[in-house]
Amino acid sequence: MGLFDRFKKKEITAAPTAEIALLVRQLQSVDAKQRLEACRALSSLGPRATDAVVPLMELLTDDDGDVCNAAAAALSSIQNDRA
């Protein structure tokens, strides 16, 4: 079972917080540095950041390789803490 299969099978129940909502908006920034910082911050939140899963998945194909890697790390952090 892959990482994305686990996200599909588990119900996401965490309520969004203002902090997470702000970070999710930051993921859509035109500035790669802002997207990178948001990914790292979401990674540190672990399962509390489940509302950011879809936007993080979209960043896996970002033009900036560092952003792609940080998004993958954030997804892994969210999943590992939920497993």
Backbone as JSON, one array per atom type, in Angstrom:
{
  "sequence": "MGLFDRFKKKEITAAPTAEIALLVRQLQSVDAKQRLEACRALSSLGPRATDAVVPLMELLTDDDGDVCNAAAAALSSIQNDRA",
  "N": [[0.86, -1.18, 0.0], [0.67, 2.13, -0.93], [1.73, 5.52, -0.14], [-0.22, 7.41, -1.0], [-2.46, 5.84, -1.24], [-3.02, 5.29, 1.4], [-3.86, 7.8, 2.32], [-6.22, 8.02, 0.91], [-7.77, 5.99, 2.03], [-8.14, 6.61, 4.7], [-10.18, 8.52, 6.76], [-10.23, 11.98, 6.84], [-10.22, 13.99, 9.56], [-9.44, 16.19, 10.99], [-10.0, 19.44, 12.19], [-9.82, 22.52, 10.43], [-7.44, 24.99, 11.27], [-6.73, 28.43, 11.95], [-4.04, 28.9, 11.51], [-3.25, 26.73, 9.89], [-4.91, 27.15, 7.7], [-3.85, 29.56, 6.77], [-1.29, 28.72, 6.05], [-1.93, 26.91, 4.01], [-2.94, 28.67, 2.1], [-0.55, 29.98, 1.6], [0.84, 28.02, 0.3], [0.06, 28.35, -2.3], [1.39, 30.5, -3.26], [3.15, 32.66, -5.56], [5.78, 32.84, -5.15], [8.45, 30.75, -4.76], [9.96, 30.38, -2.46], [8.21, 31.06, -0.42], [6.3, 29.03, -0.72], [7.9, 26.83, -0.11], [8.59, 27.34, 2.58], [6.05, 27.16, 3.72], [5.45, 24.46, 3.27], [7.38, 23.25, 4.9], [6.59, 24.18, 7.41], [4.05, 23.02, 7.63], [4.78, 20.37, 7.63], [5.94, 20.13, 10.13], [3.72, 20.16, 11.71], [2.51, 17.74, 11.57], [-0.12, 15.31, 11.89], [-2.08, 17.21, 12.38], [-2.17, 18.78, 10.2], [-3.77, 17.73, 8.2], [-5.68, 18.88, 6.55], [-4.23, 20.07, 4.61], [-3.43, 18.21, 2.79], [-4.35, 17.76, 0.08], [-3.58, 20.22, -1.31], [-0.8, 19.97, -0.87], [-0.22, 17.63, -2.25], [-0.6, 18.53, -4.83], [1.64, 20.08, -5.12], [3.64, 18.3, -5.57], [4.44, 18.2, -8.14], [5.61, 20.59, -8.63], [7.42, 23.32, -10.16], [9.77, 23.95, -8.87], [12.26, 22.07, -7.5], [12.99, 21.83, -4.79], [10.67, 22.58, -3.48], [8.98, 20.52, -4.3], [10.21, 18.33, -2.99], [9.94, 19.15, -0.31], [7.18, 19.2, -0.07], [6.6, 16.49, -0.39], [7.91, 15.5, 1.88], [6.37, 16.73, 3.86], [3.87, 15.51, 3.43], [4.59, 12.91, 4.07], [5.22, 13.21, 6.76], [2.73, 13.91, 7.81], [1.28, 11.58, 7.24], [2.83, 9.53, 8.52], [2.54, 10.12, 11.21], [-0.12, 9.61, 11.47], [-0.47, 6.97, 10.99]],
  "CA": [[0.0, 0.0, 0.0], [1.46, 3.33, -1.06], [1.4, 6.69, 0.68], [-1.46, 8.05, -1.42], [-3.53, 4.9, -0.92], [-3.35, 5.46, 2.82], [-4.65, 9.02, 2.45], [-7.55, 7.76, 0.36], [-8.51, 5.05, 2.86], [-8.41, 7.14, 6.02], [-11.01, 9.72, 6.77], [-9.54, 13.14, 7.39], [-11.18, 14.57, 10.48], [-8.91, 17.35, 11.71], [-10.63, 20.72, 11.86], [-8.82, 23.5, 10.02], [-7.16, 26.09, 12.18], [-6.33, 29.64, 11.22], [-2.64, 28.72, 11.12], [-3.2, 25.81, 8.76], [-5.55, 27.83, 6.57], [-2.88, 30.53, 6.27], [-0.22, 27.97, 5.38], [-2.49, 26.37, 2.77], [-2.94, 29.79, 1.15], [0.84, 30.26, 1.28], [1.26, 27.0, -0.66], [-0.32, 28.8, -3.63], [2.15, 31.71, -3.56], [3.98, 32.63, -6.77], [7.15, 32.81, -4.65], [8.83, 29.39, -4.38], [10.45, 30.41, -1.07], [7.01, 31.05, 0.43], [5.73, 27.68, -0.8], [8.83, 25.96, 0.6], [8.42, 27.6, 4.02], [4.74, 26.62, 4.12], [5.59, 22.99, 3.32], [8.15, 22.9, 6.09], [5.76, 24.45, 8.6], [3.0, 22.0, 7.67], [5.45, 19.13, 8.0], [6.16, 20.12, 11.58], [2.43, 20.03, 12.39], [2.08, 16.34, 11.54], [-1.5, 15.0, 11.52], [-2.94, 18.4, 12.46], [-2.16, 19.44, 8.89], [-4.44, 16.89, 7.2], [-6.42, 19.72, 5.6], [-3.3, 20.53, 3.58], [-3.0, 17.07, 1.98], [-4.6, 17.96, -1.36], [-2.66, 21.22, -1.86], [0.56, 19.45, -0.85], [-0.11, 16.67, -3.35], [-0.48, 19.3, -6.06], [3.0, 20.61, -5.19], [4.59, 17.25, -5.91], [4.89, 18.46, -9.52], [6.01, 22.0, -8.69], [8.6, 23.6, -10.98], [10.92, 24.03, -7.98], [12.53, 20.76, -6.92], [12.99, 21.9, -3.32], [9.27, 22.61, -3.07], [8.49, 19.14, -4.48], [10.75, 17.51, -1.91], [9.36, 19.58, 0.95], [5.78, 18.75, -0.08], [6.64, 15.04, -0.13], [8.27, 15.33, 3.29], [5.21, 17.12, 4.67], [2.89, 14.42, 3.3], [5.1, 11.77, 4.82], [5.08, 13.54, 8.18], [1.31, 13.84, 8.15], [0.88, 10.17, 7.18], [3.53, 8.74, 9.52], [1.96, 10.38, 12.51], [-1.49, 9.11, 11.47], [-0.47, 5.51, 10.79]],
  "C": [[0.9, 1.24, 0.0], [0.95, 4.47, -0.19], [0.05, 7.28, 0.3], [-2.66, 7.15, -1.18], [-3.97, 5.05, 0.53], [-4.19, 6.72, 3.04], [-6.07, 8.79, 1.98], [-8.39, 6.92, 1.3], [-8.86, 5.6, 4.23], [-9.23, 8.42, 5.91], [-10.24, 10.84, 7.45], [-10.53, 13.9, 8.26], [-10.68, 15.82, 11.2], [-9.6, 18.64, 11.24], [-9.56, 21.72, 11.46], [-8.65, 24.58, 11.08], [-6.75, 27.29, 11.32], [-4.9, 29.51, 10.71], [-2.53, 27.83, 9.88], [-3.82, 26.44, 7.52], [-4.59, 28.84, 5.94], [-1.76, 29.83, 5.5], [-0.69, 27.37, 4.06], [-2.54, 27.48, 1.71], [-1.52, 30.1, 0.68], [1.39, 29.23, 0.28], [0.98, 27.42, -2.1], [0.43, 30.07, -4.07], [2.93, 31.55, -4.87], [5.46, 32.54, -6.4], [7.48, 31.4, -4.13], [9.3, 29.33, -2.92], [9.27, 30.36, -0.09], [6.36, 29.66, 0.44], [6.58, 26.69, 0.01], [8.66, 26.12, 2.12], [7.09, 27.03, 4.53], [4.79, 25.1, 4.22], [6.31, 22.57, 4.58], [7.34, 23.11, 7.36], [4.67, 23.39, 8.74], [3.58, 20.65, 8.06], [5.61, 19.02, 9.51], [4.85, 19.94, 12.37], [1.9, 18.59, 12.39], [0.61, 16.19, 11.18], [-2.46, 16.18, 11.66], [-3.09, 19.07, 11.1], [-2.87, 18.62, 7.81], [-5.25, 17.7, 6.2], [-5.54, 20.23, 4.47], [-2.89, 19.41, 2.62], [-3.18, 17.34, 0.49], [-3.69, 19.04, -1.94], [-1.21, 20.75, -1.88], [0.77, 18.45, -1.99], [0.06, 17.39, -4.69], [0.94, 19.85, -6.23], [4.04, 19.55, -5.51], [5.12, 17.39, -7.34], [5.28, 19.92, -9.71], [7.26, 22.16, -9.55], [9.88, 23.65, -10.16], [11.12, 22.69, -7.27], [12.52, 20.75, -5.4], [11.57, 21.9, -2.78], [8.67, 21.2, -3.21], [8.94, 18.26, -3.33], [10.12, 17.87, -0.57], [7.89, 19.16, 1.04], [5.71, 17.26, 0.22], [6.97, 14.76, 1.33], [7.1, 15.68, 4.21], [4.14, 16.04, 4.62], [3.31, 13.2, 4.1], [4.95, 11.99, 6.31], [3.63, 13.43, 8.63], [0.87, 12.37, 8.22], [1.54, 9.35, 8.29], [2.96, 8.93, 10.9], [0.53, 9.85, 12.61], [-1.55, 7.59, 11.43], [-0.58, 4.75, 12.11]]
}
